[in-house]
Amino acid sequence: MSSPNTLILVVNLGTPTSTAPYAVRSFLREFLSDKRVIDLPRYMWLPILYCFVLPFRPYRVSRAYESIWIRSAQVVQLTGKSVTCGTSPLSLYTYSIASKLQVSLQNYPVVVKAAMRYGEDNIPSCLKAMEEEYPTIKRVFVLPLFPQYSSTTTACVFDEIFSYYGDFTKRGLPTLHLNREYYSSPLYIEALGESIVAKMREFYGCGEEADWPTVLASALPNLAIVYSYHSIPIRYATSGDDYPLQCYDTTRLVQEFLEKRLNVPLHDVVVHVFQSRFGKEPWIGPFLMDSIQVMPLECDSPENLQKKQELAEAAQAPFLAEKVVKTCFIVSPSFSVDCLETLEEIAIAAKELFQHNGGDTFVYVPCLNDCDAHVDALASTVEDNVRL
């Protein structure tokens, strides 16, 4: 292959370098100082950040990271880094995706590089390294690993790209292509849908040619498939961030895929919620933890009936007013790779809450991570948008 002329920059949010509170504090300081993430006036927000958040929150977050941290020789294989402190799943899978995407696009004159918006291996350091190593690069395709666009994630990446190339001393700027979202990609929707089917097949002990109407006939009355997305402040959405609309669209597209794939109607099964709110400002709901503890409640008291009615209205899912959910499959489509919010908040905390309130089975469907279907969807996104 000739010298690469195109850089594919795969970007994720970032992660602490270790589970130590000081490392978590350093990461949170940079992340929560971004005006795209917290847009309050600096004179209001910075005292809160430095006096109330950073002195205390890193210790709780550190313990959460300890529960999901990877300490394995696999880290060396995928990232070439020391395993003294291990790494986070987000970092592991992001680098693996970049490596596999390079293989997938090996017939094109491209080089694929992973970068993080915050923390180590940030965007400026990666771009600088690529300029020095590959002076033939004339195009940069930025691929944020956020399926749905949000001003709190994707736009933060774009800001850093503009800041880097906004340096007036840079003369030979490349052609830039910024990918806004990829949630509507048919390959992405298929990959997401098939990941749910795979978990259902595993749970119900079915083969490839399962008769799903028969398999699910007795399960549907107590079954829920929950789609959980990272929330954002309501104020962000009402001022132009179309992230929530893209989340609803993602749920709709995957539901349509599953109904065709399973040959089963799912209008009384699908629940759409949000998670990971931060601070006291109103955020988009209904919230995962609130929903998960109400869904399994029996309809045996006025108090429970009221809670279920309130959830049904908040989730715009009337069936939840009377449905007693005992089996819950939960997927988080706003996360491309598993991370703290999925492995700790959902797979551990939400599961405990669901079962504590009467639920029987809680099945977490992992993120697409570095699976071949996800890499194929990303490769297709690149090929559809860049003349390689």
N, C-alpha and C positions, 0 to 999 in steps of 0.2 A: 504494500500500500504506500502511496505517495505521502509526503509530509502533510499532516492534518491542517486543514484551513478553517475548521469549525470547532469551537469548544462547546460542549454540552455541559452546562453547569447545573448539577442536581443539588438543590438547596433544601435543607431542613431547618427546623427551629434552633437546635443546639441542645447542649446538655452539660451538666457539671462535669468536671474532670474526675471527680471521685465522690463518694458519699459523705465525705467529711463536711461538717457544718461550714467551715471556712470556704470550701469549694462551692458549696450550694449558695452561700451568701454572695460570693463573687458573681456567680451566674445570675442570680435573682437581681442583683444590683443593676447589671447591664440590661437585662430583659425588662424589668419594671421601670427603668428610666426612659424607655422608648416612648415618645409622645404618641405614637400610633397605638400603643398598647393601653397606656393610661394617659388620656388627653387633658387631664385637669391642669389648670395653671400651675406652673412650677412652684410658685410661692405657697400654694396649698398642698401639692402632692409631695414634694421633696421632704418637708418636715415629717409627714406621715410615714414615708418610705424609710427614712433614716432613724426615726425615733420609735416607731411602733412595728414596722414590718421586718426590717433587716436584723434587728437585735433578737427577735424571737422566732420568726417563721422558719429560718434555715434549719433549726433543730428538728422541727416536726417533719419538714420535707426530707431532711437527711434520713430519718428513720424510715420514711416511705420508700426512698430510693434503695435502702438496704434490703428491702423485701423483694426487689426486682432486679438488683444489680447482677450482671453476668461476670463470673470469675472463671474463665475458661481459656484453654489454649487456642480455641477457635478465634479469639480476638486477634491473636498474632497473625493467623492465616488471612483474615479478612482486612485488617487495617494496618498490619505491619508495625503495630505499636506495642509497647510494654504492657504486660498484664499485671503489673504490680498492684494497680488499683482497679483492675478490671475495666469494664465499660458498661454503658447503659444500652438497653435494647435499641433505643432510637439511633444511637451512633452505630452500633453493629449492623443493623439492617440498612441504614442509609448508605454506608460504604459498600455493603454487599450489592445493593441495587445498582450503584454506579459501576461496580466491577462487572456485573452481569449485563448491564446496558451497553457497556463497551464491547462485550462479546457479541451481543445482538446486532450491533451496528458496525461490526468489524469490516464489512465490505465498503464502508464509506470513509472518506478522509476526515474523520472526526476523532477527538479525544474527549473522554467523559471524565469529569472530575466532580467529587462531592465536596460541598462546603456547608458551613453552618452560619446562620444569621447572627447568633450570639455565642460567645465562648471561643474555644480553640477552633482552628481551621476555618476562620471567618472568611467572608467573601473577599475583602481586600487582599488578604494574604494569599488566597487561592488564585485570584486573578493575576496578581503580581508574579507568582511562581509560574503560572502558565505562560505569561508574556516572555519570561526569561527562558523557559524550556522550549516553547514552541513559537518562535517569532513569525512563523508562517500563518498563524491564525488571523483571519480577517473577519470572522463572524462569531458571535457569542449567542447561544440559545440558552436562556435562563429557564430552568424547569423547577419551580418550587414544588415540593412534595406535599402540597395541600390540594386535595381534589376539588374543594370548593374555594372560591375566592373570598378573602376577607381583608378589610383594611388593617386588621390586627395581625395578620400573618403574611399573606402574599404581598401586600403593599409595603410592608416592612422590608421585604427582600428587594423590591423594586427601588425603594429609597436608597438602599446601600449601593445598588448598582449605579444609580444616577450620581450618587455622591462620589463614587470612585472615578467614574469617567468625566465627572464635572470638573476635575482638576485641570486648570487651564494650561498646565505645563505638558499635558499629554497631547501629542500631535497626531499620531496615526490611530485614530479611534476605529474600532471594528463596527460592523453592522450589528445592531442589537435586535434580538427578538425576545420578548418577554411573554411567557405563557401564563395566561391569567388563571385558567382552571382546566380540569380535565374530567370532571364528574360525569359529563354527558357522553363520554366516549363509550361506544357500544362494547368495546373490549373490557373497559373498566367495569361497566355494569354487569357484564357476564361474569367477570372474575369475582366480583362481590357476591353476586347471586349464587354462583357455584360454591363459594366458600361456605355459605349458609347451608346449601344442600349437602355438602360433605359432612358437616357437623350433624345434620339431621340423620343422614344415613348411618353415621357412626353411633348416634344415640339410639336409633330405632333398630339397628342391626340389619339394615337393608343392603341389597346389592345394587349394581348399576341400573338394572331394569326394574326397579321397585314400582309396585302399583301404589302410588302415593295416595289416591283417594281412599283406598282400602286401609293403608297403613295409618293415615291420619284421621279416619272416620271417628274413632273413639277418643282421639287426643284433642281435637279442635275445641271442644267446649271449655277446656282448662289450659289451652295453649296461648302463649303470646310470643310474637317476634318483635323485640324492642330495638329500635334504631336510636342510638344515643349520639348526639353531636355536641361538641364543645360550644358552650353558650357565649354570647357577647352582650354588652349592655344594650338595652332597648333603645337608648338614645342614639347609638351608633347606627342601628338599623333604620330608624326613622329619619336619619340625616343622610341616607344614601347607600349604606352598606347592604348589598343584596345577598350577603351570605345566607341569612335564614331562608330566603326564597330558593336558593340553590340546594340547601339541605332538604327542604320539602320536596323539591324536584328529584333529588337523589332517591329518597324513600319511595316516591311514586314509581320511578323507573325500575328500581330493584323489585318492588312489589309486582309490577307488570311482568317482569322477567320470571319471577318465581311462580306466579299463577299459571303461566304458560308451561314452565318447566315441570311443575308438580301436578298440573291439571286440577288444581284445587283453589277455590275462591278464598282470599285472605283478608277480606274487608273487615272481618270481626276478629282478626288476629294481630294485625300490625299496629304498633304503638310508637309514636314519634316523640322523643324527649330530648332535653338538653342537660348538660352537666358542667361541672367545674367553674361555677360562678365564683367571683372574687370581689370582696368588699360589700358595701351596703347599698350601692346603687341598684335600681331595678334591672334585672337581666332577663333575657328571653327564656321562657319556660314552656311547658311544665318541666320540673327538674327531675333528674334520674332518681335521686335518693327519695324524694317525696313520693314518686310514682311507684317505685319498687316495693315500698313498705305498705302501700294501699292495695295494690293489685291482688295479693294473695288473701286478703281479709275475707272472712265469711260474711254473707249478707244476713247476719243474725242479730243485729242490733241497730237502733236508729243512728247511733254514732258512726258505725261502720258504713251504713248506707249513705249517710251524709258525706263521708270522706270519699266514697266511691263515686258519688254523683259529682262532687267538686272536681275530681280527677277527670272524669268523663268530659266535663265541660272544658276544662283547661287543655286537655289533649285533643279536643274535638273528635272524640271517639265514644259515641253514645253507648256502645256495647260494654264499656268498662264499668258502667253504673251497676250492672248485675253480674258481670263475669267474675268468677273466682279463679285466678290464675295459679296453677300449681306447677306448670312447666314453663320456663322462660328461656328462650334463646335470645342473646343480646349481641348486637354488632355495633361497631362505632365507625361509621363511614367517613367521618371528618378527619380521621387519623390514618395516614398511609402506612405507618409502621407502629408497632406496639411501643408503648412508652409509659410513663408514670400514670397518666390519666386512664389508660386502659388496663394495665396489669395490676395496678394497686387500687385505683378508685372503683373500677368495674369488677374485675375478676376476683378481687379479695373483699373489699368493703361492701360493694353492692350485693354480692352473693351472700355474705353474712347477714345483711339486713333483710334480704328477701326470705331466706330460710328462717330467720328469727321471727318473722311475721306470718309464718304458716306456709310458705312456699316449699315445694318438695325438691324440684330439680332446676338448677340454674346452669345453663350452658353458655359459656363465653365463646364467641366466634372470633378467633384472632384476626388482627389486621392482615391485609394482604402481604405486608412485609416484602421479602425478596422472592416471593413465589414467581414461577415462570409466567403465569398469566398476568401478574401485575407488571412485570418487566416488559412483556409483549404490549400491554396497553400503553406504557410510557414510550416504548420505541415507536409505536404507531403515532402517538402524539407528536413526536419529533419529526417523523417522516411526513406527516400531514402538513406540518407548518414550516419546514425548512427544505429548500431545494438542495439535497445532498449530492 
